[in-house]
Amino acid sequence: MPQEDDESEIKLLKKELEVSQARIEPLEKENQELKQEVSRLKAQISSLRAHNNERKTMLWKKLQNSLDSNYTDASQHKPSIFMSVSEQRPGVPEKTSARTDIPEAIAEKKTIKVPNPPPRPHSVTPSLPKEVVKGNTAPPTPPPPPLPSKLLAGSRAVRRVPEVMELYRSLTRRDANKDNRTNTAGTPVVAFTKNMIGEIENRSSYLSAIKSDVESREEFIKFLIKEVESAAHRDISEVESFVKWLDEELSSLVDERAVLRHFPQWPERKADALREAAFTYRDLRSLGSEVSHFEDNPKEPLAQALRRIQALQDRRACWNKASTI
């Protein structure tokens, strides 16, 4: 009797084992499908992030273009603005002229920054203009990595004033609606509004600083244009050091894009391509460092270790896909 009981129990256990094995197979198949779905969704997320960054860049460029067009329109109206303002307020001509001299005084006091020479390959000797190299006998130390653009913008003494821009937009809208109306004194409302807009923009320290940079840093920017156009590196690490140097030099401007917009010969596409190559190289180097320093911890749970390995493989797959595009 005990032997028959044991045999029946063994048969029962075998049946349970077969049922469990039959259940494991579809679960494993479903697990593989879920892993493939997760990797596909991660790749889709990375592509959407890249598309989002591209849209942000395009919107930022459009905003800069609109600001630059407003600035150029204001600079064209400035001579007639102050003549009309002095006619409307004959009692205070000296005060208005004193205010117009403020940006010129700031531009005269501002010291011209001598750019550091860019990093060169070891086999190539640097050939810089005499005006730039004069006074720099010792080789400069490599520049530190540039600060984020948000921190640089926050550390400036000159800041954008949103209230002024809102006032400008409201005045331009009002200008379009009141094209044919005149005030009680017989002066056209459109001309008076344009005078107000020009006076506001002339008093803007931000626009005055941009104009000062465009006028006083012309030789400096021409030197940077020449260096970017002649940049031809065979080693990607040299591209990274060159981009660091370029960002450090451009950080001395009040607003990089607003100032460079006044120089149509600036090679924007090449500079952006160099920045993108340096960023890709840094990201790949970080990925290689993570892979080379990966260590299997026996005390770590298996599921957590597999997730770490899968994350590295997904990053590698994304870069392989990006390199084939």
Secondary structure by P-SEA (a helix, b strand, c coil): caaaaaaaaaaaaaaaaaaaaaaaaaaaaaaaaaaaaaaaaaaaaaaaaaaaaaaaaaaaaaaaaaaaaaaaaaaaaaaaaaaaaaaaccccaaaaaaaaaaaaaaaaabbbbbbccccccccbbbbbccccccccccccccccccccaaaaaaaccbbbbaaaaaaaaaaaaaaaaaccccccccccaaaaaaaaaaaaaaacaaaaaaaaaaccaaaaaaaaaaaaaacccccaaaaaaaaaaaaaaaccccccccccccccccaaaaaaaaaaaaaaaaaaaaaaaaaaabbbbccccaaaaaaaaaaaaaaaaaaaaaaac
